[in-house]
Amino acid sequence: MDVSLLSEAFSSIVANWKTGKPLSLSLEVVVYRQDAEQRLPPLAGGSWRFIWQSAADIFHTTIRSLAANNLPIEKLNIFNDRQLQRCSLACNELGSIYFEHKRLAISLSTLKSLSVSY
């Protein structure tokens, strides 16, 4: 369901995209504990295993959604931000992606900057 919703959002961006310039995309994990309106950084979010599993889920959902569209990405930031301490991608997660998938390759063909926290 997540892939389908994000794919739909990416499709809307492509359909309404006027500039033709590749886009930037940043992935992050936000924790909501007791209050659904209070965003907490991963550092305050409990078990690191839960945070890393959420990061992996977000990463795979995003990659599958990009593969379903032709949304050109110029900058891709994968959990690499000072506020995202304790939020990283496990080393084996990138190896499970088939980067030669035709539509994913189209989305990433404009990639000039890749930043990943492992």
Chimera marker file (.cmm) of the C-alpha trace (Angstrom):
<marker_set name="trace">
<marker id="1" x="0.000" y="0.000" z="0.000" r="1" g="1" b="0" radius="0.5"/>
<marker id="2" x="2.833" y="2.426" z="0.849" r="1" g="1" b="0" radius="0.5"/>
<marker id="3" x="4.489" y="1.873" z="-2.541" r="1" g="1" b="0" radius="0.5"/>
<marker id="4" x="1.239" y="2.507" z="-4.360" r="1" g="1" b="0" radius="0.5"/>
<marker id="5" x="0.546" y="5.742" z="-2.445" r="1" g="1" b="0" radius="0.5"/>
<marker id="6" x="4.068" y="7.095" z="-2.924" r="1" g="1" b="0" radius="0.5"/>
<marker id="7" x="4.032" y="6.053" z="-6.586" r="1" g="1" b="0" radius="0.5"/>
<marker id="8" x="0.796" y="7.973" z="-7.013" r="1" g="1" b="0" radius="0.5"/>
<marker id="9" x="2.383" y="11.043" z="-5.410" r="1" g="1" b="0" radius="0.5"/>
<marker id="10" x="5.439" y="10.748" z="-7.695" r="1" g="1" b="0" radius="0.5"/>
<marker id="11" x="3.126" y="10.360" z="-10.718" r="1" g="1" b="0" radius="0.5"/>
<marker id="12" x="1.332" y="13.571" z="-9.745" r="1" g="1" b="0" radius="0.5"/>
<marker id="13" x="4.660" y="15.375" z="-9.471" r="1" g="1" b="0" radius="0.5"/>
<marker id="14" x="5.659" y="14.149" z="-12.944" r="1" g="1" b="0" radius="0.5"/>
<marker id="15" x="2.268" y="15.126" z="-14.405" r="1" g="1" b="0" radius="0.5"/>
<marker id="16" x="2.404" y="18.653" z="-12.954" r="1" g="1" b="0" radius="0.5"/>
<marker id="17" x="6.108" y="19.236" z="-13.302" r="1" g="1" b="0" radius="0.5"/>
<marker id="18" x="6.761" y="22.378" z="-15.306" r="1" g="1" b="0" radius="0.5"/>
<marker id="19" x="10.477" y="23.153" z="-15.047" r="1" g="1" b="0" radius="0.5"/>
<marker id="20" x="11.916" y="19.917" z="-16.422" r="1" g="1" b="0" radius="0.5"/>
<marker id="21" x="14.739" y="20.257" z="-13.907" r="1" g="1" b="0" radius="0.5"/>
<marker id="22" x="15.627" y="17.097" z="-11.908" r="1" g="1" b="0" radius="0.5"/>
<marker id="23" x="14.466" y="17.107" z="-8.303" r="1" g="1" b="0" radius="0.5"/>
<marker id="24" x="16.072" y="16.575" z="-4.914" r="1" g="1" b="0" radius="0.5"/>
<marker id="25" x="14.809" y="13.867" z="-2.584" r="1" g="1" b="0" radius="0.5"/>
<marker id="26" x="15.705" y="13.405" z="1.093" r="1" g="1" b="0" radius="0.5"/>
<marker id="27" x="14.686" y="10.405" z="3.174" r="1" g="1" b="0" radius="0.5"/>
<marker id="28" x="14.275" y="10.671" z="6.921" r="1" g="1" b="0" radius="0.5"/>
<marker id="29" x="12.733" y="8.856" z="9.855" r="1" g="1" b="0" radius="0.5"/>
<marker id="30" x="10.534" y="10.791" z="12.260" r="1" g="1" b="0" radius="0.5"/>
<marker id="31" x="9.315" y="9.271" z="15.513" r="1" g="1" b="0" radius="0.5"/>
<marker id="32" x="5.907" y="9.871" z="17.045" r="1" g="1" b="0" radius="0.5"/>
<marker id="33" x="5.617" y="8.346" z="20.501" r="1" g="1" b="0" radius="0.5"/>
<marker id="34" x="2.716" y="9.526" z="22.649" r="1" g="1" b="0" radius="0.5"/>
<marker id="35" x="1.604" y="12.655" z="20.825" r="1" g="1" b="0" radius="0.5"/>
<marker id="36" x="0.802" y="12.358" z="17.112" r="1" g="1" b="0" radius="0.5"/>
<marker id="37" x="1.678" y="16.013" z="16.617" r="1" g="1" b="0" radius="0.5"/>
<marker id="38" x="5.070" y="16.040" z="18.336" r="1" g="1" b="0" radius="0.5"/>
<marker id="39" x="7.834" y="15.015" z="15.950" r="1" g="1" b="0" radius="0.5"/>
<marker id="40" x="10.898" y="13.489" z="17.596" r="1" g="1" b="0" radius="0.5"/>
<marker id="41" x="14.274" y="12.768" z="16.031" r="1" g="1" b="0" radius="0.5"/>
<marker id="42" x="15.334" y="9.093" z="15.827" r="1" g="1" b="0" radius="0.5"/>
<marker id="43" x="17.744" y="9.674" z="18.730" r="1" g="1" b="0" radius="0.5"/>
<marker id="44" x="14.718" y="10.037" z="21.031" r="1" g="1" b="0" radius="0.5"/>
<marker id="45" x="12.749" y="7.258" z="19.402" r="1" g="1" b="0" radius="0.5"/>
<marker id="46" x="13.475" y="4.095" z="21.331" r="1" g="1" b="0" radius="0.5"/>
<marker id="47" x="15.169" y="0.939" z="20.053" r="1" g="1" b="0" radius="0.5"/>
<marker id="48" x="17.763" y="1.390" z="17.297" r="1" g="1" b="0" radius="0.5"/>
<marker id="49" x="16.507" y="-1.825" z="15.658" r="1" g="1" b="0" radius="0.5"/>
<marker id="50" x="13.057" y="-0.307" z="15.184" r="1" g="1" b="0" radius="0.5"/>
<marker id="51" x="14.603" y="2.872" z="13.760" r="1" g="1" b="0" radius="0.5"/>
<marker id="52" x="16.863" y="0.950" z="11.350" r="1" g="1" b="0" radius="0.5"/>
<marker id="53" x="14.000" y="-1.298" z="10.223" r="1" g="1" b="0" radius="0.5"/>
<marker id="54" x="11.890" y="1.787" z="9.568" r="1" g="1" b="0" radius="0.5"/>
<marker id="55" x="14.781" y="3.305" z="7.592" r="1" g="1" b="0" radius="0.5"/>
<marker id="56" x="15.061" y="0.133" z="5.480" r="1" g="1" b="0" radius="0.5"/>
<marker id="57" x="11.303" y="0.134" z="4.859" r="1" g="1" b="0" radius="0.5"/>
<marker id="58" x="11.356" y="3.797" z="3.816" r="1" g="1" b="0" radius="0.5"/>
<marker id="59" x="14.335" y="3.206" z="1.521" r="1" g="1" b="0" radius="0.5"/>
<marker id="60" x="12.767" y="0.206" z="-0.245" r="1" g="1" b="0" radius="0.5"/>
<marker id="61" x="9.384" y="1.916" z="-0.566" r="1" g="1" b="0" radius="0.5"/>
<marker id="62" x="11.057" y="4.939" z="-2.134" r="1" g="1" b="0" radius="0.5"/>
<marker id="63" x="13.162" y="2.887" z="-4.562" r="1" g="1" b="0" radius="0.5"/>
<marker id="64" x="10.144" y="0.813" z="-5.665" r="1" g="1" b="0" radius="0.5"/>
<marker id="65" x="8.123" y="3.993" z="-6.135" r="1" g="1" b="0" radius="0.5"/>
<marker id="66" x="10.877" y="5.621" z="-8.187" r="1" g="1" b="0" radius="0.5"/>
<marker id="67" x="11.040" y="2.468" z="-10.327" r="1" g="1" b="0" radius="0.5"/>
<marker id="68" x="7.310" y="2.836" z="-11.014" r="1" g="1" b="0" radius="0.5"/>
<marker id="69" x="7.789" y="6.361" z="-12.434" r="1" g="1" b="0" radius="0.5"/>
<marker id="70" x="10.205" y="8.379" z="-14.513" r="1" g="1" b="0" radius="0.5"/>
<marker id="71" x="10.774" y="11.045" z="-11.889" r="1" g="1" b="0" radius="0.5"/>
<marker id="72" x="14.307" y="12.370" z="-12.526" r="1" g="1" b="0" radius="0.5"/>
<marker id="73" x="16.314" y="12.785" z="-9.335" r="1" g="1" b="0" radius="0.5"/>
<marker id="74" x="19.412" y="14.991" z="-9.219" r="1" g="1" b="0" radius="0.5"/>
<marker id="75" x="20.167" y="14.827" z="-5.480" r="1" g="1" b="0" radius="0.5"/>
<marker id="76" x="19.332" y="11.875" z="-3.255" r="1" g="1" b="0" radius="0.5"/>
<marker id="77" x="19.965" y="12.101" z="0.466" r="1" g="1" b="0" radius="0.5"/>
<marker id="78" x="19.400" y="8.835" z="2.308" r="1" g="1" b="0" radius="0.5"/>
<marker id="79" x="19.239" y="9.526" z="6.063" r="1" g="1" b="0" radius="0.5"/>
<marker id="80" x="22.380" y="11.672" z="6.042" r="1" g="1" b="0" radius="0.5"/>
<marker id="81" x="21.548" y="14.578" z="8.333" r="1" g="1" b="0" radius="0.5"/>
<marker id="82" x="22.789" y="15.670" z="11.751" r="1" g="1" b="0" radius="0.5"/>
<marker id="83" x="19.268" y="15.440" z="13.151" r="1" g="1" b="0" radius="0.5"/>
<marker id="84" x="18.987" y="11.798" z="12.100" r="1" g="1" b="0" radius="0.5"/>
<marker id="85" x="21.448" y="10.317" z="14.574" r="1" g="1" b="0" radius="0.5"/>
<marker id="86" x="20.822" y="6.583" z="15.105" r="1" g="1" b="0" radius="0.5"/>
<marker id="87" x="19.091" y="6.461" z="11.728" r="1" g="1" b="0" radius="0.5"/>
<marker id="88" x="21.092" y="4.742" z="9.027" r="1" g="1" b="0" radius="0.5"/>
<marker id="89" x="20.778" y="2.190" z="6.310" r="1" g="1" b="0" radius="0.5"/>
<marker id="90" x="22.316" y="-1.221" z="6.986" r="1" g="1" b="0" radius="0.5"/>
<marker id="91" x="25.179" y="-2.016" z="4.584" r="1" g="1" b="0" radius="0.5"/>
<marker id="92" x="23.337" y="-4.912" z="2.929" r="1" g="1" b="0" radius="0.5"/>
<marker id="93" x="20.265" y="-2.857" z="1.970" r="1" g="1" b="0" radius="0.5"/>
<marker id="94" x="21.802" y="-1.258" z="-1.130" r="1" g="1" b="0" radius="0.5"/>
<marker id="95" x="22.906" y="-4.663" z="-2.418" r="1" g="1" b="0" radius="0.5"/>
<marker id="96" x="19.330" y="-5.905" z="-2.566" r="1" g="1" b="0" radius="0.5"/>
<marker id="97" x="18.286" y="-3.242" z="-5.093" r="1" g="1" b="0" radius="0.5"/>
<marker id="98" x="18.270" y="-3.998" z="-8.816" r="1" g="1" b="0" radius="0.5"/>
<marker id="99" x="19.586" y="-0.642" z="-10.047" r="1" g="1" b="0" radius="0.5"/>
<marker id="100" x="19.392" y="-1.700" z="-13.695" r="1" g="1" b="0" radius="0.5"/>
<marker id="101" x="15.584" y="-1.804" z="-13.635" r="1" g="1" b="0" radius="0.5"/>
<marker id="102" x="14.722" y="0.307" z="-16.701" r="1" g="1" b="0" radius="0.5"/>
<marker id="103" x="12.493" y="2.880" z="-15.000" r="1" g="1" b="0" radius="0.5"/>
<marker id="104" x="14.684" y="3.140" z="-11.898" r="1" g="1" b="0" radius="0.5"/>
<marker id="105" x="17.691" y="3.681" z="-14.157" r="1" g="1" b="0" radius="0.5"/>
<marker id="106" x="15.800" y="6.513" z="-15.888" r="1" g="1" b="0" radius="0.5"/>
<marker id="107" x="15.015" y="8.164" z="-12.528" r="1" g="1" b="0" radius="0.5"/>
<marker id="108" x="18.614" y="7.870" z="-11.351" r="1" g="1" b="0" radius="0.5"/>
<marker id="109" x="20.279" y="8.718" z="-14.697" r="1" g="1" b="0" radius="0.5"/>
<marker id="110" x="20.281" y="12.414" z="-13.734" r="1" g="1" b="0" radius="0.5"/>
<marker id="111" x="21.763" y="11.731" z="-10.280" r="1" g="1" b="0" radius="0.5"/>
<marker id="112" x="24.649" y="14.068" z="-9.490" r="1" g="1" b="0" radius="0.5"/>
<marker id="113" x="24.734" y="13.829" z="-5.701" r="1" g="1" b="0" radius="0.5"/>
<marker id="114" x="24.205" y="10.780" z="-3.501" r="1" g="1" b="0" radius="0.5"/>
<marker id="115" x="24.557" y="11.006" z="0.251" r="1" g="1" b="0" radius="0.5"/>
<marker id="116" x="23.982" y="7.890" z="2.396" r="1" g="1" b="0" radius="0.5"/>
<marker id="117" x="24.338" y="7.216" z="6.105" r="1" g="1" b="0" radius="0.5"/>
<marker id="118" x="25.417" y="3.594" z="6.769" r="1" g="1" b="0" radius="0.5"/>
<link id1="1" id2="2" r="1" g="1" b="0" radius="0.2"/>
<link id1="2" id2="3" r="1" g="1" b="0" radius="0.2"/>
<link id1="3" id2="4" r="1" g="1" b="0" radius="0.2"/>
<link id1="4" id2="5" r="1" g="1" b="0" radius="0.2"/>
<link id1="5" id2="6" r="1" g="1" b="0" radius="0.2"/>
<link id1="6" id2="7" r="1" g="1" b="0" radius="0.2"/>
<link id1="7" id2="8" r="1" g="1" b="0" radius="0.2"/>
<link id1="8" id2="9" r="1" g="1" b="0" radius="0.2"/>
<link id1="9" id2="10" r="1" g="1" b="0" radius="0.2"/>
<link id1="10" id2="11" r="1" g="1" b="0" radius="0.2"/>
<link id1="11" id2="12" r="1" g="1" b="0" radius="0.2"/>
<link id1="12" id2="13" r="1" g="1" b="0" radius="0.2"/>
<link id1="13" id2="14" r="1" g="1" b="0" radius="0.2"/>
<link id1="14" id2="15" r="1" g="1" b="0" radius="0.2"/>
<link id1="15" id2="16" r="1" g="1" b="0" radius="0.2"/>
<link id1="16" id2="17" r="1" g="1" b="0" radius="0.2"/>
<link id1="17" id2="18" r="1" g="1" b="0" radius="0.2"/>
<link id1="18" id2="19" r="1" g="1" b="0" radius="0.2"/>
<link id1="19" id2="20" r="1" g="1" b="0" radius="0.2"/>
<link id1="20" id2="21" r="1" g="1" b="0" radius="0.2"/>
<link id1="21" id2="22" r="1" g="1" b="0" radius="0.2"/>
<link id1="22" id2="23" r="1" g="1" b="0" radius="0.2"/>
<link id1="23" id2="24" r="1" g="1" b="0" radius="0.2"/>
<link id1="24" id2="25" r="1" g="1" b="0" radius="0.2"/>
<link id1="25" id2="26" r="1" g="1" b="0" radius="0.2"/>
<link id1="26" id2="27" r="1" g="1" b="0" radius="0.2"/>
<link id1="27" id2="28" r="1" g="1" b="0" radius="0.2"/>
<link id1="28" id2="29" r="1" g="1" b="0" radius="0.2"/>
<link id1="29" id2="30" r="1" g="1" b="0" radius="0.2"/>
<link id1="30" id2="31" r="1" g="1" b="0" radius="0.2"/>
<link id1="31" id2="32" r="1" g="1" b="0" radius="0.2"/>
<link id1="32" id2="33" r="1" g="1" b="0" radius="0.2"/>
<link id1="33" id2="34" r="1" g="1" b="0" radius="0.2"/>
<link id1="34" id2="35" r="1" g="1" b="0" radius="0.2"/>
<link id1="35" id2="36" r="1" g="1" b="0" radius="0.2"/>
<link id1="36" id2="37" r="1" g="1" b="0" radius="0.2"/>
<link id1="37" id2="38" r="1" g="1" b="0" radius="0.2"/>
<link id1="38" id2="39" r="1" g="1" b="0" radius="0.2"/>
<link id1="39" id2="40" r="1" g="1" b="0" radius="0.2"/>
<link id1="40" id2="41" r="1" g="1" b="0" radius="0.2"/>
<link id1="41" id2="42" r="1" g="1" b="0" radius="0.2"/>
<link id1="42" id2="43" r="1" g="1" b="0" radius="0.2"/>
<link id1="43" id2="44" r="1" g="1" b="0" radius="0.2"/>
<link id1="44" id2="45" r="1" g="1" b="0" radius="0.2"/>
<link id1="45" id2="46" r="1" g="1" b="0" radius="0.2"/>
<link id1="46" id2="47" r="1" g="1" b="0" radius="0.2"/>
<link id1="47" id2="48" r="1" g="1" b="0" radius="0.2"/>
<link id1="48" id2="49" r="1" g="1" b="0" radius="0.2"/>
<link id1="49" id2="50" r="1" g="1" b="0" radius="0.2"/>
<link id1="50" id2="51" r="1" g="1" b="0" radius="0.2"/>
<link id1="51" id2="52" r="1" g="1" b="0" radius="0.2"/>
<link id1="52" id2="53" r="1" g="1" b="0" radius="0.2"/>
<link id1="53" id2="54" r="1" g="1" b="0" radius="0.2"/>
<link id1="54" id2="55" r="1" g="1" b="0" radius="0.2"/>
<link id1="55" id2="56" r="1" g="1" b="0" radius="0.2"/>
<link id1="56" id2="57" r="1" g="1" b="0" radius="0.2"/>
<link id1="57" id2="58" r="1" g="1" b="0" radius="0.2"/>
<link id1="58" id2="59" r="1" g="1" b="0" radius="0.2"/>
<link id1="59" id2="60" r="1" g="1" b="0" radius="0.2"/>
<link id1="60" id2="61" r="1" g="1" b="0" radius="0.2"/>
<link id1="61" id2="62" r="1" g="1" b="0" radius="0.2"/>
<link id1="62" id2="63" r="1" g="1" b="0" radius="0.2"/>
<link id1="63" id2="64" r="1" g="1" b="0" radius="0.2"/>
<link id1="64" id2="65" r="1" g="1" b="0" radius="0.2"/>
<link id1="65" id2="66" r="1" g="1" b="0" radius="0.2"/>
<link id1="66" id2="67" r="1" g="1" b="0" radius="0.2"/>
<link id1="67" id2="68" r="1" g="1" b="0" radius="0.2"/>
<link id1="68" id2="69" r="1" g="1" b="0" radius="0.2"/>
<link id1="69" id2="70" r="1" g="1" b="0" radius="0.2"/>
<link id1="70" id2="71" r="1" g="1" b="0" radius="0.2"/>
<link id1="71" id2="72" r="1" g="1" b="0" radius="0.2"/>
<link id1="72" id2="73" r="1" g="1" b="0" radius="0.2"/>
<link id1="73" id2="74" r="1" g="1" b="0" radius="0.2"/>
<link id1="74" id2="75" r="1" g="1" b="0" radius="0.2"/>
<link id1="75" id2="76" r="1" g="1" b="0" radius="0.2"/>
<link id1="76" id2="77" r="1" g="1" b="0" radius="0.2"/>
<link id1="77" id2="78" r="1" g="1" b="0" radius="0.2"/>
<link id1="78" id2="79" r="1" g="1" b="0" radius="0.2"/>
<link id1="79" id2="80" r="1" g="1" b="0" radius="0.2"/>
<link id1="80" id2="81" r="1" g="1" b="0" radius="0.2"/>
<link id1="81" id2="82" r="1" g="1" b="0" radius="0.2"/>
<link id1="82" id2="83" r="1" g="1" b="0" radius="0.2"/>
<link id1="83" id2="84" r="1" g="1" b="0" radius="0.2"/>
<link id1="84" id2="85" r="1" g="1" b="0" radius="0.2"/>
<link id1="85" id2="86" r="1" g="1" b="0" radius="0.2"/>
<link id1="86" id2="87" r="1" g="1" b="0" radius="0.2"/>
<link id1="87" id2="88" r="1" g="1" b="0" radius="0.2"/>
<link id1="88" id2="89" r="1" g="1" b="0" radius="0.2"/>
<link id1="89" id2="90" r="1" g="1" b="0" radius="0.2"/>
<link id1="90" id2="91" r="1" g="1" b="0" radius="0.2"/>
<link id1="91" id2="92" r="1" g="1" b="0" radius="0.2"/>
<link id1="92" id2="93" r="1" g="1" b="0" radius="0.2"/>
<link id1="93" id2="94" r="1" g="1" b="0" radius="0.2"/>
<link id1="94" id2="95" r="1" g="1" b="0" radius="0.2"/>
<link id1="95" id2="96" r="1" g="1" b="0" radius="0.2"/>
<link id1="96" id2="97" r="1" g="1" b="0" radius="0.2"/>
<link id1="97" id2="98" r="1" g="1" b="0" radius="0.2"/>
<link id1="98" id2="99" r="1" g="1" b="0" radius="0.2"/>
<link id1="99" id2="100" r="1" g="1" b="0" radius="0.2"/>
<link id1="100" id2="101" r="1" g="1" b="0" radius="0.2"/>
<link id1="101" id2="102" r="1" g="1" b="0" radius="0.2"/>
<link id1="102" id2="103" r="1" g="1" b="0" radius="0.2"/>
<link id1="103" id2="104" r="1" g="1" b="0" radius="0.2"/>
<link id1="104" id2="105" r="1" g="1" b="0" radius="0.2"/>
<link id1="105" id2="106" r="1" g="1" b="0" radius="0.2"/>
<link id1="106" id2="107" r="1" g="1" b="0" radius="0.2"/>
<link id1="107" id2="108" r="1" g="1" b="0" radius="0.2"/>
<link id1="108" id2="109" r="1" g="1" b="0" radius="0.2"/>
<link id1="109" id2="110" r="1" g="1" b="0" radius="0.2"/>
<link id1="110" id2="111" r="1" g="1" b="0" radius="0.2"/>
<link id1="111" id2="112" r="1" g="1" b="0" radius="0.2"/>
<link id1="112" id2="113" r="1" g="1" b="0" radius="0.2"/>
<link id1="113" id2="114" r="1" g="1" b="0" radius="0.2"/>
<link id1="114" id2="115" r="1" g="1" b="0" radius="0.2"/>
<link id1="115" id2="116" r="1" g="1" b="0" radius="0.2"/>
<link id1="116" id2="117" r="1" g="1" b="0" radius="0.2"/>
<link id1="117" id2="118" r="1" g="1" b="0" radius="0.2"/>
</marker_set>
